[in-house]
Amino acid sequence: MILGFIGIGNVGFAIADSLQKKGHHIIIAHDNIGSESVLKAQSKNKNFEALPIQEAIDKADVLFLATPFFENESILKPIDFRSKTLVDCTNPVGKGISHGLASEMSGAEKVQEWAPTANVVKAFTIYGFENLIDSNFSNYDTKPVMLIAGNSETAKKEVTSLTNDLGFYVKDTGSLDQALHLEHMTLLWVKMVRRDGHHPNFVWGYLER
Ligand SMILES: NC(=O)c1ccc[n+]([C@@H]2O[C@H](COP(=O)([O-])OP(=O)(O)OC[C@H]3O[C@@H](n4cnc5c(N)ncnc54)[C@H](OP(=O)(O)O)[C@@H]3O)[C@@H](O)[C@H]2O)c1
């Protein structure tokens, strides 16, 4: 598939690099294709193409959003996503590692509001980027779980397939309003690791009987 990435820093690069190595074509979407993070990503993976945002969206099958959350409104509002899938990897993090929208609604629902022409799926947010660079936990029988949420079943199927490619077991948690709870799982992970010193290579598992 052709995959477009708005944001190619820690998170965007980790996902894009892994998916490129699985055979997907990656386009970095940035209106300044000479920006530092674009050049750094291209120096680390020579197969990445870079295009202005709308051109990248027009060419890509699926888009990923991996930008600082509070930049999203200005980035997204001018874009026509042409009903494509937009994977929201961003987290609204506020002061003191709190929910940046005061837990009143999810960041993903805001992203959907700012990008009404996209089918937004929340994914890749419940861990730090360390587990996106390498999701191999082959010392266990269970794969790490990736929890996703979204309103479009078709979009969630696309995201499930790509996320499986990266070695995750995918659990669909339901409609996009579930993203609020995923964002709180993020805060739990972030406080445990970034604040309290737990090892970053720990993941959640899904067991059912
Ligand atoms: N870090 C983690 O472990 C982690 C894990 C899960 C989710 N998240 C979430 O993922 C998002 C990204 O985090 P990160 O750590 O990857 O951040 P980062 O390393 O700072 O990368 C941010 C990226 O967004 C790009 N960007 C900023 N403004 C842009 C614009 N107007 N147009 C296009 N690209 C733009 C930056 O490019 P330039 O600077 O070159 O413009 C850079 O490539 C955040 O919302 C974060 O909360 C983070």
The ligand as an SDF file (V2000), in Angstrom:
LIG
                    3D

 48 52  0  0  0  0  0  0  0  0999 V2000
    6.7010    9.8130   21.8550 N   0  0  0  0  0  0  0  0  0  0  0  0
    5.9480    8.7370   22.1310 C   0  0  0  0  0  0  0  0  0  0  0  0
    6.4320    7.7510   22.7200 O   0  0  0  0  0  0  0  0  0  0  0  0
    4.4930    8.7180   21.6990 C   0  0  0  0  0  0  0  0  0  0  0  0
    3.7850    7.4960   21.6850 C   0  0  0  0  0  0  0  0  0  0  0  0
    2.4860    7.4570   21.1950 C   0  0  0  0  0  0  0  0  0  0  0  0
    1.8930    8.6320   20.7410 C   0  0  0  0  0  0  0  0  0  0  0  0
    2.5940    9.8150   20.7830 N   0  0  0  0  0  0  0  0  0  0  0  0
    1.9610   11.0240   20.2170 C   0  0  0  0  0  0  0  0  0  0  0  0
    2.3920   11.0620   18.8640 O   0  0  0  0  0  0  0  0  0  0  0  0
    2.5490   12.4290   18.4420 C   0  0  0  0  0  0  0  0  0  0  0  0
    3.9540   12.6360   17.9210 C   0  0  0  0  0  0  0  0  0  0  0  0
    4.8880   12.3800   18.9560 O   0  0  0  0  0  0  0  0  0  0  0  0
    6.4390   12.2900   18.6130 P   0  0  0  0  0  0  0  0  0  0  0  0
    7.1120   11.9120   19.8830 O   0  0  0  0  0  0  0  0  0  0  0  0
    6.6280   11.4530   17.3980 O   0  0  0  0  0  0  0  0  0  0  0  0
    6.7590   13.8230   18.2610 O   0  0  0  0  0  0  0  0  0  0  0  0
    8.0330   14.4170   17.4830 P   0  0  0  0  0  0  0  0  0  0  0  0
    9.1580   13.4520   17.5280 O   0  0  0  0  0  0  0  0  0  0  0  0
    8.2120   15.7960   18.0060 O   0  0  0  0  0  0  0  0  0  0  0  0
    7.5380   14.5120   15.9450 O   0  0  0  0  0  0  0  0  0  0  0  0
    6.5210   15.3970   15.5530 C   0  0  0  0  0  0  0  0  0  0  0  0
    6.4610   15.4100   14.0500 C   0  0  0  0  0  0  0  0  0  0  0  0
    5.3800   16.2600   13.6310 O   0  0  0  0  0  0  0  0  0  0  0  0
    5.8620   17.0740   12.5550 C   0  0  0  0  0  0  0  0  0  0  0  0
    5.0830   18.2710   12.3970 N   0  0  0  0  0  0  0  0  0  0  0  0
    4.8950   19.2890   13.2870 C   0  0  0  0  0  0  0  0  0  0  0  0
    4.1490   20.2640   12.7220 N   0  0  0  0  0  0  0  0  0  0  0  0
    3.8770   19.8350   11.4370 C   0  0  0  0  0  0  0  0  0  0  0  0
    3.1510   20.4000   10.3480 C   0  0  0  0  0  0  0  0  0  0  0  0
    2.5490   21.5940   10.4570 N   0  0  0  0  0  0  0  0  0  0  0  0
    3.0480   19.6880    9.1900 N   0  0  0  0  0  0  0  0  0  0  0  0
    3.6430   18.4730    9.0600 C   0  0  0  0  0  0  0  0  0  0  0  0
    4.3740   17.8910   10.0610 N   0  0  0  0  0  0  0  0  0  0  0  0
    4.4650   18.5740   11.2310 C   0  0  0  0  0  0  0  0  0  0  0  0
    7.2970   17.3590   12.9310 C   0  0  0  0  0  0  0  0  0  0  0  0
    8.0170   17.8280   11.8150 O   0  0  0  0  0  0  0  0  0  0  0  0
    8.9460   19.1530   11.8640 P   0  0  0  0  0  0  0  0  0  0  0  0
    9.3180   19.4090   13.2930 O   0  0  0  0  0  0  0  0  0  0  0  0
   10.1160   18.8050   11.0080 O   0  0  0  0  0  0  0  0  0  0  0  0
    8.0900   20.2320   11.3010 O   0  0  0  0  0  0  0  0  0  0  0  0
    7.7350   15.9630   13.3700 C   0  0  0  0  0  0  0  0  0  0  0  0
    8.0280   15.1730   12.2400 O   0  0  0  0  0  0  0  0  0  0  0  0
    2.1930   13.2840   19.6580 C   0  0  0  0  0  0  0  0  0  0  0  0
    0.8450   13.6880   19.5380 O   0  0  0  0  0  0  0  0  0  0  0  0
    2.3850   12.3370   20.8380 C   0  0  0  0  0  0  0  0  0  0  0  0
    1.5610   12.6750   21.9360 O   0  0  0  0  0  0  0  0  0  0  0  0
    3.8750    9.8720   21.2480 C   0  0  0  0  0  0  0  0  0  0  0  0
  1  2  1  0
  2  3  2  0
  2  4  1  0
  4  5  1  0
  4 48  2  0
  5  6  2  0
  6  7  1  0
  7  8  2  0
  8  9  1  0
  8 48  1  0
  9 10  1  0
  9 46  1  0
 10 11  1  0
 11 12  1  0
 11 44  1  0
 12 13  1  0
 13 14  1  0
 14 15  2  0
 14 16  1  0
 14 17  1  0
 17 18  1  0
 18 19  2  0
 18 20  1  0
 18 21  1  0
 21 22  1  0
 22 23  1  0
 23 24  1  0
 23 42  1  0
 24 25  1  0
 25 26  1  0
 25 36  1  0
 26 27  1  0
 26 35  1  0
 27 28  2  0
 28 29  1  0
 29 30  1  0
 29 35  2  0
 30 31  1  0
 30 32  2  0
 32 33  1  0
 33 34  2  0
 34 35  1  0
 36 37  1  0
 36 42  1  0
 37 38  1  0
 38 39  2  0
 38 40  1  0
 38 41  1  0
 42 43  1  0
 44 45  1  0
 44 46  1  0
 46 47  1  0
M  CHG  2   8   1  16  -1
M  END
$$$$
